[in-house]
């Protein structure tokens, strides 16, 4: 059976900052279900990042069923071997939407990177499926991902930990729980280290919807912070003393709310709500 969304040349990615509302006003999760086909959606729940994967998958299965997905089912990939099992690959191909739970993005990447399952997820997306990740799931989308670091505003080389991610999104470095955990300093540091990429900090109960065209749309109740460091100059970014504070000038900061759109390629807002 073909996905009801497979008529699109490329699917959509929903990167959620964590803490998304699941019951009273689940706008973000409902948008993901709509992107995956609404009442015809077949949502595969990938709990790989979680320390309690079975419980997380069961929980989200109930949530997605309650908000109107046609079907929701666990995708039990918790080891590298699981990421090659034919049954799991068939489940990915059958899904119209794949949802990655929160947890530990390093665990998620260690299990999925370079696997047949990740290749199948990418093929599903390119074929028109929807892909979503919350918290750790959102961070792991980046080619270069944030795995940890300090909160606050001070800029220090050791204030952010970077590592290879899944590479589903190549032009953004995504951080989550952004305002709630005061992560602007570490995102600015990440952009100083990787100026070719836009830094995107996503608040809780907030998400970006990212299309193959390179356009993002903000949804949810909070804010999204987009940092453009392509013309910024860092001074004192020392490898010999990574704990030293450094200066950064010329970085652009865009603060977006629900309904705002941003062109990633042109690095400029398309509208302001």
C-alpha positions as CSV (number, residue, x, y, z in Angstrom):
1,X,0.0,0.0,0.0
2,X,1.4,3.4,-1.0
3,X,1.7,6.2,1.5
4,X,-1.0,8.9,1.1
5,X,1.9,11.4,1.2
6,X,4.1,9.8,-1.4
7,X,2.9,12.1,-4.1
8,X,5.3,14.7,-2.9
9,X,8.9,14.9,-4.2
10,X,10.2,15.3,-0.7
11,X,8.7,14.9,2.7
12,X,8.9,17.2,5.8
13,X,10.9,17.1,8.9
14,X,9.4,18.3,12.2
15,X,12.1,19.1,14.8
16,X,10.6,19.6,18.3
17,X,12.3,21.3,21.1
18,X,11.0,18.8,23.7
19,X,8.2,19.2,26.2
20,X,5.6,19.2,23.5
21,X,2.0,19.3,24.7
22,X,0.4,15.8,24.3
23,X,-3.1,16.1,25.7
24,X,-4.7,19.5,26.1
25,X,-3.5,21.3,23.0
26,X,-1.2,18.9,21.1
27,X,-0.8,21.2,18.1
28,X,2.7,20.1,17.2
29,X,2.0,16.3,17.3
30,X,-1.2,16.9,15.3
31,X,0.7,18.8,12.7
32,X,3.1,15.9,12.4
33,X,0.2,13.5,12.0
34,X,-1.3,15.8,9.3
35,X,2.1,15.8,7.5
36,X,2.1,12.0,7.6
37,X,-1.4,11.7,6.1
38,X,-3.9,12.5,8.9
39,X,-6.5,9.8,9.4
40,X,-4.5,7.6,6.9
41,X,-1.2,8.1,8.7
42,X,0.9,5.1,9.7
43,X,3.2,6.4,12.4
44,X,6.3,4.3,13.4
45,X,7.6,5.3,16.8
46,X,11.4,4.9,17.1
47,X,12.4,5.0,20.8
48,X,16.1,4.3,20.2
49,X,17.3,7.4,22.2
50,X,15.3,6.5,25.3
51,X,16.6,4.6,28.3
52,X,13.1,3.0,28.6
53,X,12.3,2.4,24.9
54,X,9.4,0.0,25.3
55,X,7.6,2.3,27.7
56,X,8.2,5.4,25.5
57,X,7.0,3.7,22.4
58,X,3.8,2.5,24.2
59,X,3.2,5.9,25.6
60,X,3.5,7.7,22.2
61,X,1.5,5.0,20.5
62,X,-1.4,5.9,22.7
63,X,-0.9,9.6,22.1
64,X,-0.8,9.3,18.3
65,X,-3.9,7.1,18.3
66,X,-5.8,9.5,20.5
67,X,-5.0,12.5,18.3
68,X,-6.2,10.9,15.1
69,X,-3.4,8.9,13.4
70,X,-4.8,6.0,11.4
71,X,-2.2,3.7,13.0
72,X,0.7,4.0,15.4
73,X,3.2,1.2,16.1
74,X,6.5,0.8,17.8
75,X,9.7,0.4,15.8
76,X,11.8,-1.6,18.2
77,X,15.3,-0.6,17.2
78,X,17.5,-0.6,20.4
79,X,20.7,-2.2,19.2
80,X,22.8,-2.1,16.0
81,X,21.6,-5.5,15.1
82,X,18.0,-4.3,15.3
83,X,18.8,-1.6,12.7
84,X,19.4,-4.3,10.1
85,X,16.5,-6.6,10.8
86,X,14.3,-7.1,7.7
87,X,11.1,-6.7,9.7
88,X,12.1,-3.3,11.0
89,X,13.2,-2.2,7.5
90,X,9.8,-3.3,6.2
91,X,8.1,-1.3,8.9
92,X,10.0,1.8,8.0
93,X,9.0,1.4,4.3
94,X,5.4,0.9,5.3
95,X,5.2,4.0,7.5
96,X,4.0,7.4,6.3
97,X,5.5,9.1,9.4
98,X,8.5,8.2,11.6
99,X,8.7,9.7,15.1
100,X,12.0,9.7,17.1
101,X,11.5,10.1,20.9
102,X,13.7,12.0,23.3
103,X,16.5,10.6,25.4
104,X,20.2,10.5,24.5
105,X,21.2,11.7,21.0
106,X,24.5,10.0,21.3
107,X,22.8,6.6,21.8
108,X,20.5,7.3,18.9
109,X,23.4,8.1,16.5
110,X,25.6,5.2,17.8
111,X,22.8,2.7,16.9
112,X,21.5,4.3,13.7
113,X,24.4,6.0,11.9
114,X,25.4,4.1,8.7
115,X,22.8,1.5,9.3
116,X,20.2,0.0,6.8
117,X,17.5,1.5,9.0
118,X,18.8,5.0,8.6
119,X,19.1,4.5,4.8
120,X,15.5,3.3,4.8
121,X,14.4,6.4,6.9
122,X,16.1,8.7,4.4
123,X,14.5,6.9,1.5
124,X,11.1,7.2,3.2
125,X,11.6,10.9,3.7
126,X,12.8,11.6,0.1
127,X,9.8,9.6,-1.1
128,X,7.3,12.0,0.6
129,X,7.1,10.6,4.2
130,X,7.2,12.8,7.3
131,X,10.0,12.5,9.9
132,X,9.8,14.0,13.4
133,X,12.0,14.0,16.4
134,X,11.6,15.6,19.9
135,X,14.4,16.8,22.1
136,X,17.4,14.4,21.5
137,X,15.6,13.1,18.4
138,X,15.6,16.7,17.0
139,X,19.3,17.3,17.9
140,X,20.4,14.1,16.2
141,X,19.0,15.2,12.8
142,X,22.0,17.6,12.3
143,X,25.1,16.5,10.5
144,X,27.0,18.2,13.3
145,X,25.0,17.8,16.5
146,X,25.2,19.2,20.0
147,X,25.7,16.5,22.5
148,X,26.2,18.6,25.6
149,X,27.7,21.8,27.1
150,X,27.1,24.6,29.5
151,X,24.0,26.7,30.0
152,X,24.2,30.5,30.2
153,X,25.5,33.2,27.9
154,X,29.3,33.0,28.3
155,X,31.2,31.9,25.1
156,X,33.9,29.3,25.7
157,X,35.2,26.7,23.4
158,X,34.5,24.0,26.0
159,X,31.0,25.3,26.5
160,X,29.6,23.1,23.8
161,X,30.2,19.4,22.9
162,X,29.9,18.6,19.2
163,X,29.8,15.2,17.4
164,X,28.7,13.8,14.1
165,X,24.9,13.4,13.9
166,X,22.6,11.5,11.6
167,X,23.0,14.0,8.8
168,X,19.3,14.1,7.9
169,X,19.6,17.9,8.0
170,X,23.0,19.3,6.8
171,X,22.6,23.0,7.0
172,X,21.5,23.4,10.6
173,X,22.8,22.7,14.1
174,X,19.8,22.2,16.3
175,X,19.6,22.7,20.0
176,X,16.5,22.0,22.2
177,X,14.9,23.0,25.5
178,X,16.4,26.3,24.5
179,X,15.1,29.1,26.6
180,X,14.2,26.8,29.4
181,X,17.8,25.7,29.9
182,X,19.5,28.9,28.8
183,X,21.4,27.5,25.9
184,X,22.2,30.6,23.8
185,X,25.8,30.6,24.8
186,X,26.5,27.1,23.7
187,X,24.6,27.6,20.4
188,X,26.6,30.8,19.7
189,X,29.8,28.8,20.4
190,X,28.7,26.0,18.1
191,X,28.1,28.5,15.3
192,X,31.5,30.1,15.9
193,X,33.0,26.6,15.5
194,X,30.8,25.8,12.5
195,X,30.1,29.1,10.7
196,X,28.8,27.5,7.5
197,X,25.8,26.1,9.5
198,X,22.8,28.0,10.9
199,X,22.3,27.5,14.6
200,X,18.6,26.8,15.5
201,X,17.6,26.8,19.1
202,X,14.0,25.5,19.7
203,X,12.0,26.2,22.9
204,X,9.9,23.5,24.6
205,X,6.4,23.0,23.0
206,X,7.8,24.5,19.9
207,X,9.0,23.1,16.6
208,X,10.3,23.9,13.1
209,X,8.8,22.2,10.1
210,X,11.6,21.9,7.5
211,X,10.8,21.3,3.9
212,X,13.0,20.0,1.1
213,X,12.9,23.5,-0.4
214,X,15.0,24.8,2.4
215,X,12.2,26.7,4.1
216,X,11.3,26.3,7.8
217,X,8.1,27.2,9.5
218,X,7.7,27.7,13.2
219,X,4.9,26.1,15.1
220,X,4.0,25.8,18.8
221,X,3.8,28.1,21.8
222,X,7.4,29.2,22.3
223,X,10.2,30.8,20.2
224,X,12.9,29.6,17.8
225,X,16.3,31.4,17.7
226,X,18.2,31.3,14.5
227,X,21.9,32.3,14.7
228,X,23.7,33.2,11.5
229,X,27.5,33.3,12.0
230,X,28.5,33.3,8.4
231,X,29.9,36.8,8.6
232,X,30.9,36.7,12.3
233,X,34.4,37.1,13.6
234,X,35.6,35.1,16.7
235,X,38.6,36.3,18.6
236,X,40.3,34.3,21.4
237,X,38.7,30.9,20.3
238,X,41.7,29.1,21.7
239,X,42.4,25.4,21.3
240,X,45.2,25.6,23.8
241,X,42.9,27.1,26.5
242,X,39.3,25.9,25.7
243,X,38.0,27.3,29.0
244,X,38.9,30.9,28.1
245,X,36.1,33.2,27.2
246,X,36.1,34.5,23.6
247,X,34.5,37.3,21.7
248,X,32.2,37.0,18.8
249,X,31.1,40.0,16.6
250,X,28.9,40.2,13.5
251,X,26.6,37.2,14.3
252,X,22.9,37.8,13.3
253,X,20.2,36.6,15.7
254,X,16.6,36.1,14.4
255,X,13.9,35.3,17.0
256,X,10.8,33.6,15.5
257,X,7.4,32.6,16.7
258,X,4.5,30.6,15.4
259,X,3.7,31.3,11.8
260,X,7.1,32.8,11.0
261,X,9.0,31.3,8.1
262,X,12.7,31.4,7.3
263,X,14.7,30.7,4.1
264,X,17.7,28.6,5.1
265,X,19.5,29.0,1.8
266,X,19.1,32.8,1.7
267,X,19.5,33.0,5.4
268,X,16.6,35.5,5.9
269,X,13.1,35.5,7.3
270,X,10.3,35.2,4.7
271,X,7.5,36.6,6.9
272,X,6.9,37.8,10.4
273,X,3.5,37.0,12.0
